Amino acid sequence: MTAMKEKPKAWQNLEAQHRRLAQELGRIGFISQGSVFARKKGASGSRYQWSWKDPRQKTRSLTLSRQQFAWLKAALARQRKAEKILQKMRGISHRILLEHTPEPSRRKPLSIKTLGLI
């Protein structure tokens, strides 16, 4: 039986960061997309609105109760947090790909700066 080659310390650190981010992502809770807004009291139309894009990129809209507005506003904030976490996880994944896996020969070395990862 062959022994597995030990991963470099930098790779291990990136994996640990990735695991922490994945755990954080798992604790986020309910999420949603779109935007919500509340009109001023006395303004015409529904007080609380939610709008989003459907799969065909058509804007849809729905009137909400105050409780739905509050719940959805929190879910939208969690969605933004989830996107930031995913962005960091993608960056770590790309660094492992570029720094710790063999690449084809190139005339010009490829850097993480070139790919916009830093």
Secondary structure in CASP SS format (residue, H / E / C, confidence):
PFRMAT SS
TARGET T0000
AUTHOR 0000-0000-0000
METHOD secondary structure of the structure
MODEL  1
M C 1.00
T C 1.00
A C 1.00
M C 1.00
K C 1.00
E C 1.00
K C 1.00
P C 1.00
K H 1.00
A H 1.00
W H 1.00
Q H 1.00
N H 1.00
L H 1.00
E H 1.00
A H 1.00
Q H 1.00
H H 1.00
R H 1.00
R H 1.00
L H 1.00
A H 1.00
Q H 1.00
E H 1.00
L H 1.00
G H 1.00
R C 1.00
I C 1.00
G C 1.00
F C 1.00
I C 1.00
S C 1.00
Q C 1.00
G C 1.00
S E 1.00
V E 1.00
F E 1.00
A E 1.00
R C 1.00
K C 1.00
K C 1.00
G C 1.00
A C 1.00
S C 1.00
G C 1.00
S C 1.00
R C 1.00
Y E 1.00
Q E 1.00
W E 1.00
S E 1.00
W E 1.00
K E 1.00
D C 1.00
P C 1.00
R C 1.00
Q C 1.00
K C 1.00
T E 1.00
R E 1.00
S E 1.00
L E 1.00
T E 1.00
L E 1.00
S C 1.00
R H 1.00
Q H 1.00
Q H 1.00
F H 1.00
A H 1.00
W H 1.00
L H 1.00
K H 1.00
A H 1.00
A H 1.00
L H 1.00
A H 1.00
R H 1.00
Q H 1.00
R H 1.00
K H 1.00
A H 1.00
E H 1.00
K H 1.00
I H 1.00
L H 1.00
Q H 1.00
K H 1.00
M H 1.00
R H 1.00
G H 1.00
I H 1.00
S H 1.00
H H 1.00
R H 1.00
I H 1.00
L H 1.00
L H 1.00
E H 1.00
H H 1.00
T C 1.00
P C 1.00
E C 1.00
P C 1.00
S C 1.00
R C 1.00
R C 1.00
K C 1.00
P C 1.00
L C 1.00
S C 1.00
I C 1.00
K C 1.00
T C 1.00
L C 1.00
G C 1.00
L C 1.00
I C 1.00
END
